[in-house]
Amino acid sequence: MGNVHKPYCQSCGLSFDDAHQDLIGKEKNGSNSPYCMYCYQNGEFTDPDATMADMIEKGLPHLAEKIGEEEARAELYRVLPTLARWAR
């Protein structure tokens, strides 16, 4: 049974569309993880102590460039709680 992942990083929400396949993080055995390489490398979170609020602040500037800060903040607060890392 192969790894089946949602098309978004399950920590920050980065899209794994065709243009971002090279950004998928890896497990220790080299297989793809459900997280991007910025959040997860070699089977571990790059910032294991990060909170969801930390992740929202980290992602805000990148998304705000595309849709504006107010809309970006609302989108991150809507989406991140649904992702595997935070939906506990």
C-alpha positions in Angstrom: 0.0 0.0 0.0 1.6 3.3 -1.1 1.5 6.6 0.5 -1.6 8.6 -0.4 -1.5 12.2 0.6 -3.8 15.2 0.3 -2.5 17.7 -2.3 -1.4 20.1 0.4 1.3 20.1 3.1 -0.5 18.9 6.2 1.4 21.4 8.3 1.5 24.8 6.4 -0.9 24.2 3.5 1.6 24.6 0.7 0.0 23.2 -2.5 1.6 20.1 -4.0 0.5 20.9 -7.5 2.6 19.9 -10.5 4.9 22.9 -10.0 5.6 22.0 -6.4 6.2 18.2 -6.5 9.9 18.8 -5.6 8.9 20.5 -2.4 7.4 17.3 -0.8 9.2 16.4 2.4 10.7 13.0 2.9 10.5 10.3 5.5 13.7 8.7 6.9 13.3 5.9 4.3 13.1 8.4 1.4 9.4 8.0 0.8 7.2 11.1 0.4 5.6 12.5 3.6 2.4 14.4 3.8 4.4 17.6 4.6 6.5 19.9 2.6 10.3 20.1 2.8 10.1 23.4 4.7 8.1 21.8 7.5 9.5 18.2 7.4 12.8 16.6 6.5 14.2 13.1 7.0 11.2 12.0 9.0 11.1 14.9 11.4 9.5 18.3 11.6 12.0 21.1 11.0 10.4 23.1 13.9 8.9 20.5 16.2 7.9 23.1 18.8 6.0 25.3 16.4 2.4 26.0 17.2 -0.4 26.6 14.7 -0.2 30.3 15.5 3.6 30.2 14.7 2.8 28.5 11.4 0.1 31.1 10.5 2.6 34.0 11.1 5.3 32.2 9.1 3.0 31.6 6.1 1.2 35.0 6.3 3.8 37.1 4.3 3.9 34.5 1.4 0.1 34.3 1.0 -0.4 38.0 1.7 1.7 38.8 -1.4 -1.0 37.0 -3.5 -4.2 37.9 -1.8 -3.6 40.7 0.8 -2.8 40.4 4.5 -6.4 40.4 5.8 -7.6 37.8 3.4 -4.5 35.7 3.9 -4.8 35.7 7.7 -8.5 34.7 7.5 -7.6 31.9 5.0 -4.8 30.5 7.2 -7.0 30.5 10.3 -9.7 28.7 8.3 -7.4 26.1 6.6 -4.6 25.2 9.1 -6.9 23.7 11.8 -8.1 21.2 9.2 -4.6 19.9 8.4 -3.3 16.7 9.9 -0.6 18.3 12.1 -3.1 20.7 13.8 -6.3 18.7 13.7 -5.6 16.9 17.0 
